[in-house]
Amino acid sequence: MKTILFHPERDADAIPQAAAILRRGGLLGIPTETVYGLGADALNETAVRHIFEAKGRPQDNPLIIHVPDASGGAVLAGAADHDPAPAGDRSLANYRRA
């Protein structure tokens, strides 16, 4: 495993580089006000499995998924049913391709 520290306050390429890691199925440690979160593409089964492995988390203990707005939740609900996201919406499906 390779550790890379990103400094978006000093490096304009930091966020695009971190996003590329997520698109490739990698994991990111993300600092918050209280803890570090472990982030991955929630629609990538391999990436999600890696979160469970990295945390030693039992498979029956679900993960929390953060979305940018209510439409992101609708996209995830559709992904669970294997329905494509509506064209032109401002949703996770569009963020993944950015």
OpenMM code with the backbone's topology and positions (N, CA, C; nanometers):
from openmm import Vec3, app, unit

residues = "MET LYS THR ILE LEU PHE HIS PRO GLU ARG ASP ALA ASP ALA ILE PRO GLN ALA ALA ALA ILE LEU ARG ARG GLY GLY LEU LEU GLY ILE PRO THR GLU THR VAL TYR GLY LEU GLY ALA ASP ALA LEU ASN GLU THR ALA VAL ARG HIS ILE PHE GLU ALA LYS GLY ARG PRO GLN ASP ASN PRO LEU ILE ILE HIS VAL PRO ASP ALA SER GLY GLY ALA VAL LEU ALA GLY ALA ALA ASP HIS ASP PRO ALA PRO ALA GLY ASP ARG SER LEU ALA ASN TYR ARG ARG ALA".split()
positions = [
    Vec3(0.0848, -0.1170, 0.0000),
    Vec3(0.0000, 0.0000, 0.0000),
    Vec3(0.0897, 0.1238, 0.0000),
    Vec3(0.0522, 0.2190, -0.0816),
    Vec3(0.1280, 0.3429, -0.0927),
    Vec3(0.0512, 0.4546, -0.0233),
    Vec3(0.1196, 0.5329, 0.0589),
    Vec3(0.0584, 0.6466, 0.1264),
    Vec3(0.0996, 0.7746, 0.0565),
    Vec3(0.0004, 0.8546, 0.0204),
    Vec3(0.0235, 0.9839, -0.0436),
    Vec3(-0.0484, 1.0889, 0.0391),
    Vec3(0.0207, 1.1950, 0.0759),
    Vec3(-0.0433, 1.3061, 0.1464),
    Vec3(-0.0797, 1.4134, 0.0450),
    Vec3(-0.2055, 1.4519, 0.0461),
    Vec3(-0.2533, 1.5568, -0.0433),
    Vec3(-0.2716, 1.6853, 0.0363),
    Vec3(-0.2361, 1.7959, -0.0242),
    Vec3(-0.2502, 1.9273, 0.0387),
    Vec3(-0.3245, 2.0189, -0.0566),
    Vec3(-0.4572, 2.0095, -0.0605),
    Vec3(-0.5343, 2.0898, -0.1566),
    Vec3(-0.5197, 2.2395, -0.1351),
    Vec3(-0.4844, 2.2804, -0.0134),
    Vec3(-0.4652, 2.4235, 0.0115),
    Vec3(-0.3400, 2.4773, -0.0576),
    Vec3(-0.2462, 2.3886, -0.0942),
    Vec3(-0.1224, 2.4295, -0.1603),
    Vec3(-0.1084, 2.3754, -0.3017),
    Vec3(-0.1861, 2.2716, -0.3351),
    Vec3(-0.1670, 2.2018, -0.4613),
    Vec3(-0.3000, 2.1892, -0.5351),
    Vec3(-0.3138, 2.2595, -0.6454),
    Vec3(-0.4384, 2.2574, -0.7232),
    Vec3(-0.4679, 2.1195, -0.7810),
    Vec3(-0.3680, 2.0330, -0.7935),
    Vec3(-0.3878, 1.8988, -0.8485),
    Vec3(-0.4290, 1.7960, -0.7433),
    Vec3(-0.4311, 1.8346, -0.6167),
    Vec3(-0.4564, 1.7379, -0.5096),
    Vec3(-0.5938, 1.6735, -0.5209),
    Vec3(-0.6971, 1.7525, -0.5404),
    Vec3(-0.8324, 1.6949, -0.5462),
    Vec3(-0.8509, 1.6095, -0.6711),
    Vec3(-0.8088, 1.6544, -0.7899),
    Vec3(-0.8196, 1.5659, -0.9062),
    Vec3(-0.7406, 1.4352, -0.8893),
    Vec3(-0.6255, 1.4414, -0.8245),
    Vec3(-0.5470, 1.3199, -0.8020),
    Vec3(-0.6181, 1.2254, -0.7046),
    Vec3(-0.6768, 1.2812, -0.5997),
    Vec3(-0.7508, 1.1983, -0.5040),
    Vec3(-0.8735, 1.1370, -0.5713),
    Vec3(-0.9421, 1.2150, -0.6532),
    Vec3(-1.0590, 1.1633, -0.7252),
    Vec3(-1.0189, 1.0495, -0.8187),
    Vec3(-0.9024, 1.0603, -0.8799),
    Vec3(-0.8547, 0.9541, -0.9697),
    Vec3(-0.8315, 0.8245, -0.8923),
    Vec3(-0.7821, 0.8359, -0.7707),
    Vec3(-0.7628, 0.7166, -0.6868),
    Vec3(-0.8972, 0.6495, -0.6603),
    Vec3(-0.9977, 0.7297, -0.6282),
    Vec3(-1.1306, 0.6733, -0.6037),
    Vec3(-1.1861, 0.6075, -0.7293),
    Vec3(-1.1688, 0.6722, -0.8439),
    Vec3(-1.2197, 0.6140, -0.9695),
    Vec3(-1.1515, 0.4820, -1.0024),
    Vec3(-1.0263, 0.4650, -0.9602),
    Vec3(-0.9535, 0.3391, -0.9848),
    Vec3(-0.9873, 0.2321, -0.8815),
    Vec3(-1.0739, 0.2661, -0.7858),
    Vec3(-1.1113, 0.1678, -0.6840),
    Vec3(-1.0249, 0.1729, -0.5591),
    Vec3(-0.9435, 0.2770, -0.5471),
    Vec3(-0.8584, 0.2908, -0.4297),
    Vec3(-0.9325, 0.3488, -0.3109),
    Vec3(-0.8639, 0.3526, -0.1977),
    Vec3(-0.9191, 0.4061, -0.0742),
    Vec3(-0.8487, 0.5357, -0.0381),
    Vec3(-0.9228, 0.6241, 0.0300),
    Vec3(-0.8658, 0.7492, 0.0798),
    Vec3(-0.8958, 0.7634, 0.2281),
    Vec3(-0.7962, 0.8024, 0.3058),
    Vec3(-0.8193, 0.8449, 0.4435),
    Vec3(-0.8550, 0.9920, 0.4387),
    Vec3(-0.9674, 1.0289, 0.5009),
    Vec3(-1.0181, 1.1649, 0.4906),
    Vec3(-1.0366, 1.2218, 0.6305),
    Vec3(-0.9622, 1.3279, 0.6656),
    Vec3(-0.9793, 1.3867, 0.7989),
    Vec3(-1.1102, 1.4647, 0.8081),
    Vec3(-1.1763, 1.4519, 0.9218),
    Vec3(-1.2951, 1.5311, 0.9503),
    Vec3(-1.2687, 1.6079, 1.0799),
    Vec3(-1.3703, 1.6743, 1.1323),
    Vec3(-1.3525, 1.7491, 1.2564),
    Vec3(-1.3218, 1.6593, 1.3753),
    Vec3(-1.3696, 1.5354, 1.3706),
    Vec3(-1.3556, 1.4484, 1.4881),
    Vec3(-1.2753, 1.3209, 1.4648),
    Vec3(-1.2840, 1.2631, 1.3463),
    Vec3(-1.2176, 1.1354, 1.3185),
    Vec3(-1.1642, 1.1361, 1.1758),
    Vec3(-1.0949, 1.0309, 1.1401),
    Vec3(-1.0586, 1.0091, 1.0006),
    Vec3(-1.1588, 0.9116, 0.9413),
    Vec3(-1.2092, 0.9454, 0.8246),
    Vec3(-1.2972, 0.8547, 0.7536),
    Vec3(-1.2179, 0.7783, 0.6500),
    Vec3(-1.2696, 0.6667, 0.6081),
    Vec3(-1.2091, 0.5879, 0.5019),
    Vec3(-1.3045, 0.5939, 0.3839),
    Vec3(-1.2605, 0.6518, 0.2735),
    Vec3(-1.3479, 0.6740, 0.1597),
    Vec3(-1.3148, 0.5839, 0.0423),
    Vec3(-1.4200, 0.5505, -0.0322),
    Vec3(-1.4077, 0.4705, -0.1538),
    Vec3(-1.5295, 0.4972, -0.2408),
    Vec3(-1.5254, 0.4495, -0.3634),
    Vec3(-1.6396, 0.4578, -0.4541),
    Vec3(-1.7435, 0.3565, -0.4073),
    Vec3(-1.8570, 0.4048, -0.3577),
    Vec3(-1.9596, 0.3169, -0.3023),
    Vec3(-2.0230, 0.2263, -0.4070),
    Vec3(-2.0037, 0.2573, -0.5353),
    Vec3(-2.0606, 0.1747, -0.6407),
    Vec3(-1.9601, 0.0736, -0.6965),
    Vec3(-1.8419, 0.0688, -0.6375),
    Vec3(-1.7374, -0.0244, -0.6794),
    Vec3(-1.7272, -0.1343, -0.5733),
    Vec3(-1.7760, -0.2536, -0.6059),
    Vec3(-1.7801, -0.3630, -0.5080),
    Vec3(-1.6423, -0.3981, -0.4525),
    Vec3(-1.5407, -0.3940, -0.5370),
    Vec3(-1.4054, -0.4269, -0.4914),
    Vec3(-1.3564, -0.3224, -0.3919),
    Vec3(-1.3800, -0.1959, -0.4210),
    Vec3(-1.3380, -0.0886, -0.3299),
    Vec3(-1.4094, -0.1014, -0.1955),
    Vec3(-1.5380, -0.1304, -0.1983),
    Vec3(-1.6140, -0.1464, -0.0741),
    Vec3(-1.5603, -0.2653, 0.0052),
    Vec3(-1.5320, -0.3745, -0.0633),
    Vec3(-1.4738, -0.4920, 0.0052),
    Vec3(-1.3410, -0.4539, 0.0720),
    Vec3(-1.2605, -0.3711, 0.0042),
    Vec3(-1.1329, -0.3284, 0.0623),
    Vec3(-1.1525, -0.2451, 0.1889),
    Vec3(-1.2596, -0.1673, 0.1961),
    Vec3(-1.2870, -0.0935, 0.3204),
    Vec3(-1.3135, -0.1922, 0.4341),
    Vec3(-1.3984, -0.2914, 0.4082),
    Vec3(-1.4267, -0.3911, 0.5117),
    Vec3(-1.2975, -0.4606, 0.5555),
    Vec3(-1.2130, -0.4955, 0.4596),
    Vec3(-1.0866, -0.5633, 0.4925),
    Vec3(-0.9941, -0.4715, 0.5713),
    Vec3(-0.9788, -0.3455, 0.5274),
    Vec3(-0.8878, -0.2518, 0.5934),
    Vec3(-0.9300, -0.2245, 0.7373),
    Vec3(-1.0605, -0.2190, 0.7605),
    Vec3(-1.1111, -0.1897, 0.8944),
    Vec3(-1.1315, -0.3141, 0.9790),
    Vec3(-1.1203, -0.4329, 0.9178),
    Vec3(-1.1520, -0.5555, 0.9900),
    Vec3(-1.2992, -0.5562, 1.0310),
    Vec3(-1.3828, -0.4991, 0.9475),
    Vec3(-1.5254, -0.4805, 0.9764),
    Vec3(-1.6043, -0.6028, 0.9314),
    Vec3(-1.6920, -0.6556, 1.0166),
    Vec3(-1.7752, -0.7691, 0.9755),
    Vec3(-1.8680, -0.7297, 0.8601),
    Vec3(-1.8950, -0.8228, 0.7713),
    Vec3(-1.9788, -0.7964, 0.6545),
    Vec3(-2.1227, -0.7593, 0.6921),
    Vec3(-2.1666, -0.7965, 0.8112),
    Vec3(-2.3035, -0.7627, 0.8509),
    Vec3(-2.3133, -0.6279, 0.9224),
    Vec3(-2.2045, -0.5535, 0.9256),
    Vec3(-2.2019, -0.4197, 0.9852),
    Vec3(-2.1939, -0.3179, 0.8712),
    Vec3(-2.3064, -0.2595, 0.8306),
    Vec3(-2.3094, -0.1767, 0.7095),
    Vec3(-2.2249, -0.0502, 0.7199),
    Vec3(-2.1888, 0.0004, 0.6039),
    Vec3(-2.1136, 0.1260, 0.5931),
    Vec3(-2.2102, 0.2421, 0.5713),
    Vec3(-2.1644, 0.3603, 0.6057),
    Vec3(-2.2388, 0.4830, 0.5783),
    Vec3(-2.1903, 0.5366, 0.4438),
    Vec3(-2.2828, 0.5808, 0.3623),
    Vec3(-2.2471, 0.6412, 0.2337),
    Vec3(-2.2901, 0.7876, 0.2373),
    Vec3(-2.1975, 0.8768, 0.2103),
    Vec3(-2.2272, 1.0194, 0.2051),
    Vec3(-2.2520, 1.0585, 0.0596),
    Vec3(-2.3550, 1.1376, 0.0382),
    Vec3(-2.3907, 1.1836, -0.0963),
    Vec3(-2.3993, 1.3358, -0.0955),
    Vec3(-2.3815, 1.3989, -0.2113),
    Vec3(-2.3780, 1.5456, -0.2164),
    Vec3(-2.5139, 1.6113, -0.1940),
    Vec3(-2.6223, 1.5414, -0.2241),
    Vec3(-2.7569, 1.5966, -0.2083),
    Vec3(-2.8576, 1.4825, -0.2175),
    Vec3(-2.9858, 1.5149, -0.2067),
    Vec3(-3.0894, 1.4116, -0.2062),
    Vec3(-3.0901, 1.3287, -0.3340),
    Vec3(-3.0578, 1.3908, -0.4466),
    Vec3(-3.0578, 1.3137, -0.5713),
    Vec3(-2.9500, 1.2053, -0.5694),
    Vec3(-2.8417, 1.2279, -0.4956),
    Vec3(-2.7386, 1.1253, -0.4831),
    Vec3(-2.7915, 1.0008, -0.4136),
    Vec3(-2.8779, 1.0201, -0.3133),
    Vec3(-2.9402, 0.9060, -0.2475),
    Vec3(-3.0311, 0.8302, -0.3423),
    Vec3(-3.1018, 0.9046, -0.4267),
    Vec3(-3.1898, 0.8407, -0.5247),
    Vec3(-3.1089, 0.7585, -0.6242),
    Vec3(-2.9928, 0.8080, -0.6625),
    Vec3(-2.9060, 0.7346, -0.7551),
    Vec3(-2.8592, 0.6050, -0.6908),
    Vec3(-2.8187, 0.6119, -0.5649),
    Vec3(-2.7742, 0.4905, -0.4974),
    Vec3(-2.8881, 0.3906, -0.4835),
    Vec3(-3.0071, 0.4380, -0.4545),
    Vec3(-3.1214, 0.3476, -0.4465),
    Vec3(-3.1456, 0.2831, -0.5828),
    Vec3(-3.1302, 0.3601, -0.6888),
    Vec3(-3.1442, 0.3054, -0.8240),
    Vec3(-3.0337, 0.2076, -0.8564),
    Vec3(-2.9112, 0.2356, -0.8095),
    Vec3(-2.7993, 0.1450, -0.8353),
    Vec3(-2.8235, 0.0111, -0.7671),
    Vec3(-2.8857, 0.0141, -0.6504),
    Vec3(-2.9151, -0.1103, -0.5796),
    Vec3(-3.0151, -0.1947, -0.6586),
    Vec3(-3.1010, -0.1271, -0.7331),
    Vec3(-3.1988, -0.1974, -0.8166),
    Vec3(-3.1487, -0.2148, -0.9598),
    Vec3(-3.0240, -0.1702, -0.9846),
    Vec3(-2.9612, -0.1761, -1.1158),
    Vec3(-3.0326, -0.0899, -1.2191),
    Vec3(-3.0910, 0.0203, -1.1736),
    Vec3(-3.1530, 0.1170, -1.2639),
    Vec3(-3.0533, 0.2273, -1.2932),
    Vec3(-3.0378, 0.2687, -1.4170),
    Vec3(-2.9460, 0.3789, -1.4470),
    Vec3(-2.9997, 0.5100, -1.3928),
    Vec3(-2.9095, 0.6014, -1.3646),
    Vec3(-2.9495, 0.7351, -1.3187),
    Vec3(-3.0176, 0.8090, -1.4324),
    Vec3(-3.1162, 0.8918, -1.4009),
    Vec3(-3.1808, 0.9707, -1.5062),
    Vec3(-3.0795, 1.0608, -1.5760),
    Vec3(-3.0932, 1.0750, -1.7043),
    Vec3(-2.9997, 1.1574, -1.7814),
    Vec3(-3.0065, 1.3020, -1.7351),
    Vec3(-2.8911, 1.3653, -1.7250),
    Vec3(-2.8835, 1.5074, -1.6957),
    Vec3(-2.9010, 1.5437, -1.5498),
    Vec3(-2.9140, 1.4456, -1.4599),
    Vec3(-2.9314, 1.4850, -1.3205),
    Vec3(-2.7968, 1.5158, -1.2577),
    Vec3(-2.8006, 1.5872, -1.1474),
    Vec3(-2.6805, 1.6251, -1.0735),
    Vec3(-2.6595, 1.5200, -0.9656),
    Vec3(-2.6025, 1.4051, -1.0018),
    Vec3(-2.5989, 1.2925, -0.9102),
    Vec3(-2.4616, 1.2275, -0.9059),
    Vec3(-2.4504, 1.1257, -0.8232),
    Vec3(-2.3240, 1.0536, -0.8105),
    Vec3(-2.2757, 0.9967, -0.9425),
    Vec3(-2.3663, 0.9503, -1.0245),
    Vec3(-2.3265, 0.8931, -1.1523),
    Vec3(-2.2452, 0.9950, -1.2320),
    Vec3(-2.2843, 1.1210, -1.2272),
    Vec3(-2.2114, 1.2263, -1.2981),
    Vec3(-2.0797, 1.2602, -1.2273),
    Vec3(-2.0775, 1.2572, -1.0942),
    Vec3(-1.9553, 1.2864, -1.0204),
    Vec3(-1.8492, 1.1812, -1.0482),
    Vec3(-1.8902, 1.0549, -1.0655),
    Vec3(-1.7939, 0.9468, -1.0900),
    Vec3(-1.7179, 0.9681, -1.2193),
    Vec3(-1.7796, 1.0288, -1.3185),
    Vec3(-1.7148, 1.0472, -1.4479),
    Vec3(-1.6314, 1.1735, -1.4547),
    Vec3(-1.6394, 1.2569, -1.3539),
    Vec3(-1.5691, 1.3867, -1.3570),
    Vec3(-1.4191, 1.3695, -1.3567),
] * unit.nanometer
topology = app.Topology()
chain = topology.addChain("A")
for resn in residues:
    res = topology.addResidue(resn, chain)
    for name in ("N", "CA", "C"):
        topology.addAtom(name, app.Element.getBySymbol(name[0]), res)
